[in-house]
Amino acid sequence: MRYKVGRCGVLMFWAFVIPNLSRGAVALDALGSYLTQHGYGGAQLVPVGKFYHLPVSANGKPGNLIIDTGSPATLIFRSSVKELGLTESKTTSHVRGAFGPSREFYGTATIKELKAGNCTLTNVPVAVAPVVSYGGRHANASGVLGLRELVKFAAILDLSHHLVYFTSSRPNVQHFEAATWMRTKNGWRLVPPGSELSQMVRSILTEQGWTPVPFSIAHRHLRIAGAANGASCYFMLDTGSYLTLLDAAFAKRARIGDAPARIAAQGIGRSATDVRLAIVPAMRIGSYEIKPASATVAVLDSEAIGRGTDSEVAGLLGIEHLAMNSAIFDFTSRQLYLRPRANH
């Protein structure tokens, strides 16, 4: 049987300077305090460039994984397999990224024990692929933590405070016998069984000025409604993309002008392409607006963006806009929360 691995989100790496990392304790805000009181464990993220690295221990070996919502599965770079004490099994599935397929093949492995912060995940299946690099640099990452684990362990990803929370027991209707009352700024409100935690997360964040925007999971990618330059579309939410990247065909339809740039984007499997720079007069994510918004433009792989299907996206909403707008992901309720960063 041919092993199939989902395509991974584009990872664009420029030159990085790795800072000295401090892993001291973090003072939790209202959201963090609530989550830890309700069975969540937390782990601190380390910003490196514009990416967010999660320091981990894989089978007792130290490493770090980039948080990548654009990758359907957790992925270990082939150069880190031995360092993490893993054994790779070969497959016949070609590596495919945002710019198309490559000649490389995926492998598979299993991390028996993956520790991050005070969280321990067991028997984590991973894909193995060539390192993603630009100019031979990949910011010392061992791989990426992908969407499958973020969903499976009901993660709350808080980019504004550089934290990710996991729980081993997803809240569900079987855990609650009846609807309960929840206190909000507008008084007490009855909430459906099984949704207390996500409702409280929403209450905490909206009271602090975050705007909730629902997203969906289509073909193992996060898809969110929005618009660019007045043209309605969907974006793929991709924390593993250095910059927001629009498909050239969509940019043309939306009348988004671009200009040449001395930038090459490197994708998974050594696929790469030149990109152009663009300023989008207005970009909307749900009801949340970003004015103006920078972006890059390139020809994206038709399969990667679902061209011509009911899950088509106009491009990738990258980490720069997600970070600048203090993004918080709730993978249980499938809500993205956005708020302008205080120093932005």
PAPA-819807 format. One record per residue (C-alpha): residue number from 1; residue in one letter; x, y, z. Coordinates in steps of 0.05 Angstrom, whole numbers. Layout:
BEGIN
<NUM, 'a', <X, Y, Z>>;
...
This chain:
BEGIN
<1, 'm', <0, 0, 0>>;
<2, 'r', <26, 68, -17>>;
<3, 'y', <34, 113, 43>>;
<4, 'k', <1, 181, 34>>;
<5, 'v', <24, 243, 70>>;
<6, 'g', <-14, 309, 64>>;
<7, 'r', <22, 367, 31>>;
<8, 'c', <56, 413, 80>>;
<9, 'g', <50, 488, 85>>;
<10, 'v', <103, 532, 54>>;
<11, 'l', <160, 551, 99>>;
<12, 'm', <199, 613, 78>>;
<13, 'f', <265, 624, 114>>;
<14, 'w', <309, 685, 109>>;
<15, 'a', <373, 695, 148>>;
<16, 'f', <363, 691, 223>>;
<17, 'v', <404, 710, 283>>;
<18, 'i', <391, 660, 339>>;
<19, 'p', <384, 696, 406>>;
<20, 'n', <403, 670, 474>>;
<21, 'l', <340, 634, 497>>;
<22, 's', <311, 644, 566>>;
<23, 'r', <262, 591, 589>>;
<24, 'g', <241, 621, 654>>;
<25, 'a', <171, 617, 683>>;
<26, 'v', <116, 657, 650>>;
<27, 'a', <65, 698, 689>>;
<28, 'l', <-2, 674, 663>>;
<29, 'd', <-57, 722, 643>>;
<30, 'a', <-132, 709, 653>>;
<31, 'l', <-135, 661, 594>>;
<32, 'g', <-75, 621, 617>>;
<33, 's', <-99, 617, 689>>;
<34, 'y', <-167, 592, 666>>;
<35, 'l', <-138, 539, 620>>;
<36, 't', <-89, 512, 671>>;
<37, 'q', <-144, 508, 723>>;
<38, 'h', <-184, 465, 674>>;
<39, 'g', <-133, 412, 657>>;
<40, 'y', <-89, 445, 605>>;
<41, 'g', <-14, 443, 606>>;
<42, 'g', <27, 500, 577>>;
<43, 'a', <92, 508, 539>>;
<44, 'q', <130, 572, 524>>;
<45, 'l', <145, 589, 452>>;
<46, 'v', <210, 623, 431>>;
<47, 'p', <205, 675, 375>>;
<48, 'v', <262, 665, 325>>;
<49, 'g', <257, 715, 269>>;
<50, 'k', <183, 716, 257>>;
<51, 'f', <172, 642, 271>>;
<52, 'y', <152, 611, 337>>;
<53, 'h', <195, 553, 361>>;
<54, 'l', <172, 502, 412>>;
<55, 'p', <230, 473, 452>>;
<56, 'v', <217, 398, 459>>;
<57, 's', <247, 333, 483>>;
<58, 'a', <236, 276, 435>>;
<59, 'n', <251, 208, 465>>;
<60, 'g', <297, 245, 514>>;
<61, 'k', <334, 283, 459>>;
<62, 'p', <329, 360, 457>>;
<63, 'g', <301, 394, 396>>;
<64, 'n', <254, 448, 374>>;
<65, 'l', <194, 450, 328>>;
<66, 'i', <166, 508, 289>>;
<67, 'i', <91, 518, 302>>;
<68, 'd', <63, 508, 233>>;
<69, 't', <-13, 510, 223>>;
<70, 'g', <-1, 502, 148>>;
<71, 's', <28, 433, 156>>;
<72, 'p', <-25, 378, 161>>;
<73, 'a', <22, 333, 201>>;
<74, 't', <80, 341, 248>>;
<75, 'l', <144, 336, 208>>;
<76, 'i', <216, 322, 226>>;
<77, 'f', <272, 345, 180>>;
<78, 'r', <314, 287, 155>>;
<79, 's', <377, 320, 182>>;
<80, 's', <349, 315, 253>>;
<81, 'v', <325, 242, 251>>;
<82, 'k', <388, 213, 282>>;
<83, 'e', <395, 271, 332>>;
<84, 'l', <326, 255, 359>>;
<85, 'g', <339, 181, 362>>;
<86, 'l', <286, 164, 309>>;
<87, 't', <284, 109, 257>>;
<88, 'e', <258, 130, 189>>;
<89, 's', <215, 84, 145>>;
<90, 'k', <217, 102, 71>>;
<91, 't', <154, 115, 30>>;
<92, 't', <140, 126, -44>>;
<93, 's', <101, 191, -33>>;
<94, 'h', <132, 252, -65>>;
<95, 'v', <141, 314, -22>>;
<96, 'r', <94, 369, -46>>;
<97, 'g', <91, 441, -23>>;
<98, 'a', <58, 507, -41>>;
<99, 'f', <100, 512, -104>>;
<100, 'g', <88, 441, -128>>;
<101, 'p', <119, 371, -122>>;
<102, 's', <193, 355, -116>>;
<103, 'r', <236, 295, -130>>;
<104, 'e', <243, 282, -55>>;
<105, 'f', <204, 228, -18>>;
<106, 'y', <171, 229, 50>>;
<107, 'g', <191, 181, 105>>;
<108, 't', <155, 164, 169>>;
<109, 'a', <174, 155, 242>>;
<110, 't', <143, 154, 311>>;
<111, 'i', <163, 196, 371>>;
<112, 'k', <146, 152, 431>>;
<113, 'e', <149, 210, 480>>;
<114, 'l', <147, 283, 461>>;
<115, 'k', <154, 332, 519>>;
<116, 'a', <141, 407, 514>>;
<117, 'g', <137, 451, 576>>;
<118, 'n', <96, 411, 626>>;
<119, 'c', <60, 372, 571>>;
<120, 't', <77, 301, 549>>;
<121, 'l', <50, 273, 483>>;
<122, 't', <59, 199, 469>>;
<123, 'n', <65, 158, 405>>;
<124, 'v', <66, 218, 359>>;
<125, 'p', <69, 197, 285>>;
<126, 'v', <112, 243, 243>>;
<127, 'a', <130, 252, 170>>;
<128, 'v', <203, 259, 151>>;
<129, 'a', <224, 306, 96>>;
<130, 'p', <285, 346, 73>>;
<131, 'v', <302, 407, 113>>;
<132, 'v', <270, 472, 89>>;
<133, 's', <324, 524, 81>>;
<134, 'y', <343, 589, 47>>;
<135, 'g', <416, 598, 34>>;
<136, 'g', <430, 535, 74>>;
<137, 'r', <399, 562, 139>>;
<138, 'h', <339, 535, 175>>;
<139, 'a', <343, 570, 243>>;
<140, 'n', <363, 506, 280>>;
<141, 'a', <293, 476, 275>>;
<142, 's', <285, 401, 282>>;
<143, 'g', <220, 403, 244>>;
<144, 'v', <149, 430, 251>>;
<145, 'l', <91, 416, 298>>;
<146, 'g', <32, 409, 250>>;
<147, 'l', <-43, 415, 250>>;
<148, 'r', <-59, 343, 267>>;
<149, 'e', <-28, 348, 337>>;
<150, 'l', <-56, 418, 349>>;
<151, 'v', <-126, 392, 335>>;
<152, 'k', <-117, 324, 369>>;
<153, 'f', <-94, 355, 435>>;
<154, 'a', <-145, 412, 433>>;
<155, 'a', <-91, 465, 431>>;
<156, 'i', <-99, 538, 447>>;
<157, 'l', <-43, 574, 409>>;
<158, 'd', <-30, 644, 438>>;
<159, 'l', <19, 682, 395>>;
<160, 's', <9, 746, 434>>;
<161, 'h', <39, 715, 497>>;
<162, 'h', <84, 664, 462>>;
<163, 'l', <48, 604, 493>>;
<164, 'v', <14, 541, 470>>;
<165, 'y', <-33, 499, 514>>;
<166, 'f', <-52, 426, 506>>;
<167, 't', <-99, 378, 539>>;
<168, 's', <-102, 302, 533>>;
<169, 's', <-178, 301, 542>>;
<170, 'r', <-218, 341, 493>>;
<171, 'p', <-282, 371, 521>>;
<172, 'n', <-343, 337, 493>>;
<173, 'v', <-417, 330, 506>>;
<174, 'q', <-407, 264, 544>>;
<175, 'h', <-371, 302, 599>>;
<176, 'f', <-431, 345, 615>>;
<177, 'e', <-502, 325, 630>>;
<178, 'a', <-537, 391, 620>>;
<179, 'a', <-530, 462, 597>>;
<180, 't', <-498, 508, 648>>;
<181, 'w', <-498, 581, 665>>;
<182, 'm', <-436, 623, 650>>;
<183, 'r', <-423, 693, 674>>;
<184, 't', <-405, 745, 620>>;
<185, 'k', <-397, 821, 621>>;
<186, 'n', <-470, 825, 600>>;
<187, 'g', <-494, 780, 656>>;
<188, 'w', <-506, 706, 663>>;
<189, 'r', <-518, 665, 599>>;
<190, 'l', <-539, 593, 587>>;
<191, 'v', <-489, 555, 545>>;
<192, 'p', <-498, 486, 511>>;
<193, 'p', <-468, 424, 543>>;
<194, 'g', <-396, 410, 523>>;
<195, 's', <-380, 481, 502>>;
<196, 'e', <-365, 514, 569>>;
<197, 'l', <-290, 519, 560>>;
<198, 's', <-292, 549, 490>>;
<199, 'q', <-348, 595, 511>>;
<200, 'm', <-306, 620, 570>>;
<201, 'v', <-245, 628, 525>>;
<202, 'r', <-288, 671, 479>>;
<203, 's', <-315, 711, 537>>;
<204, 'i', <-246, 725, 566>>;
<205, 'l', <-217, 746, 499>>;
<206, 't', <-275, 788, 473>>;
<207, 'e', <-277, 827, 538>>;
<208, 'q', <-204, 843, 527>>;
<209, 'g', <-216, 869, 456>>;
<210, 'w', <-202, 808, 412>>;
<211, 't', <-247, 798, 351>>;
<212, 'p', <-268, 725, 340>>;
<213, 'v', <-268, 698, 268>>;
<214, 'p', <-289, 626, 254>>;
<215, 'f', <-246, 581, 211>>;
<216, 's', <-257, 512, 182>>;
<217, 'i', <-212, 452, 166>>;
<218, 'a', <-215, 434, 92>>;
<219, 'h', <-169, 382, 62>>;
<220, 'r', <-127, 383, 126>>;
<221, 'h', <-114, 458, 123>>;
<222, 'l', <-143, 517, 161>>;
<223, 'r', <-189, 559, 117>>;
<224, 'i', <-217, 626, 136>>;
<225, 'a', <-262, 675, 99>>;
<226, 'g', <-238, 744, 82>>;
<227, 'a', <-225, 793, 26>>;
<228, 'a', <-167, 829, -7>>;
<229, 'n', <-176, 896, -41>>;
<230, 'g', <-251, 885, -39>>;
<231, 'a', <-249, 815, -71>>;
<232, 's', <-281, 762, -27>>;
<233, 'c', <-239, 700, -17>>;
<234, 'y', <-213, 649, 32>>;
<235, 'f', <-143, 646, 61>>;
<236, 'm', <-103, 588, 88>>;
<237, 'l', <-79, 603, 159>>;
<238, 'd', <-5, 587, 158>>;
<239, 't', <41, 604, 217>>;
<240, 'g', <96, 568, 178>>;
<241, 's', <96, 620, 122>>;
<242, 'y', <144, 678, 134>>;
<243, 'l', <101, 726, 94>>;
<244, 't', <29, 729, 69>>;
<245, 'l', <30, 699, -1>>;
<246, 'l', <-25, 710, -53>>;
<247, 'd', <-34, 668, -115>>;
<248, 'a', <-17, 709, -177>>;
<249, 'a', <-83, 692, -212>>;
<250, 'f', <-123, 717, -152>>;
<251, 'a', <-80, 780, -146>>;
<252, 'k', <-95, 796, -219>>;
<253, 'r', <-170, 786, -209>>;
<254, 'a', <-169, 830, -147>>;
<255, 'r', <-129, 884, -183>>;
<256, 'i', <-73, 881, -134>>;
<257, 'g', <-11, 911, -164>>;
<258, 'd', <58, 883, -149>>;
<259, 'a', <130, 900, -161>>;
<260, 'p', <193, 858, -171>>;
<261, 'a', <233, 838, -110>>;
<262, 'r', <299, 804, -98>>;
<263, 'i', <265, 750, -57>>;
<264, 'a', <259, 676, -69>>;
<265, 'a', <211, 634, -28>>;
<266, 'q', <233, 565, -7>>;
<267, 'g', <180, 511, 3>>;
<268, 'i', <180, 441, 29>>;
<269, 'g', <217, 390, -12>>;
<270, 'r', <266, 441, -41>>;
<271, 's', <213, 472, -85>>;
<272, 'a', <223, 546, -94>>;
<273, 't', <199, 606, -134>>;
<274, 'd', <211, 680, -142>>;
<275, 'v', <159, 726, -110>>;
<276, 'r', <137, 797, -121>>;
<277, 'l', <118, 849, -69>>;
<278, 'a', <49, 880, -63>>;
<279, 'i', <12, 929, -19>>;
<280, 'v', <-61, 911, -9>>;
<281, 'p', <-102, 974, 6>>;
<282, 'a', <-148, 934, 51>>;
<283, 'm', <-149, 863, 75>>;
<284, 'r', <-205, 833, 115>>;
<285, 'i', <-205, 770, 158>>;
<286, 'g', <-278, 757, 175>>;
<287, 's', <-301, 824, 202>>;
<288, 'y', <-230, 843, 224>>;
<289, 'e', <-194, 893, 179>>;
<290, 'i', <-120, 904, 165>>;
<291, 'k', <-104, 970, 130>>;
<292, 'p', <-59, 972, 92>>;
<293, 'a', <-32, 901, 87>>;
<294, 's', <33, 879, 55>>;
<295, 'a', <37, 814, 17>>;
<296, 't', <78, 775, -33>>;
<297, 'v', <52, 747, -99>>;
<298, 'a', <73, 683, -133>>;
<299, 'v', <45, 627, -176>>;
<300, 'l', <21, 575, -126>>;
<301, 'd', <11, 501, -139>>;
<302, 's', <-61, 487, -161>>;
<303, 'e', <-67, 426, -115>>;
<304, 'a', <-39, 464, -56>>;
<305, 'i', <-92, 518, -60>>;
<306, 'g', <-148, 473, -84>>;
<307, 'r', <-157, 512, -148>>;
<308, 'g', <-225, 501, -179>>;
<309, 't', <-253, 463, -118>>;
<310, 'd', <-301, 484, -64>>;
<311, 's', <-241, 490, -16>>;
<312, 'e', <-200, 538, -59>>;
<313, 'v', <-160, 592, -24>>;
<314, 'a', <-131, 657, -51>>;
<315, 'g', <-65, 646, -15>>;
<316, 'l', <-32, 639, 53>>;
<317, 'l', <-43, 686, 111>>;
<318, 'g', <27, 686, 140>>;
<319, 'i', <58, 694, 208>>;
<320, 'e', <74, 768, 200>>;
<321, 'h', <0, 790, 200>>;
<322, 'l', <-19, 737, 251>>;
<323, 'a', <35, 760, 299>>;
<324, 'm', <22, 835, 288>>;
<325, 'n', <-51, 823, 304>>;
<326, 's', <-39, 781, 367>>;
<327, 'a', <-71, 718, 338>>;
<328, 'i', <-99, 666, 386>>;
<329, 'f', <-124, 600, 358>>;
<330, 'd', <-176, 556, 392>>;
<331, 'f', <-172, 490, 355>>;
<332, 't', <-232, 460, 392>>;
<333, 's', <-284, 514, 374>>;
<334, 'r', <-245, 531, 310>>;
<335, 'q', <-241, 605, 326>>;
<336, 'l', <-185, 654, 310>>;
<337, 'y', <-181, 715, 355>>;
<338, 'l', <-148, 778, 329>>;
<339, 'r', <-129, 844, 363>>;
<340, 'p', <-79, 898, 342>>;
<341, 'r', <-13, 888, 378>>;
<342, 'a', <-2, 942, 431>>;
<343, 'n', <64, 965, 403>>;
<344, 'h', <43, 959, 330>>;
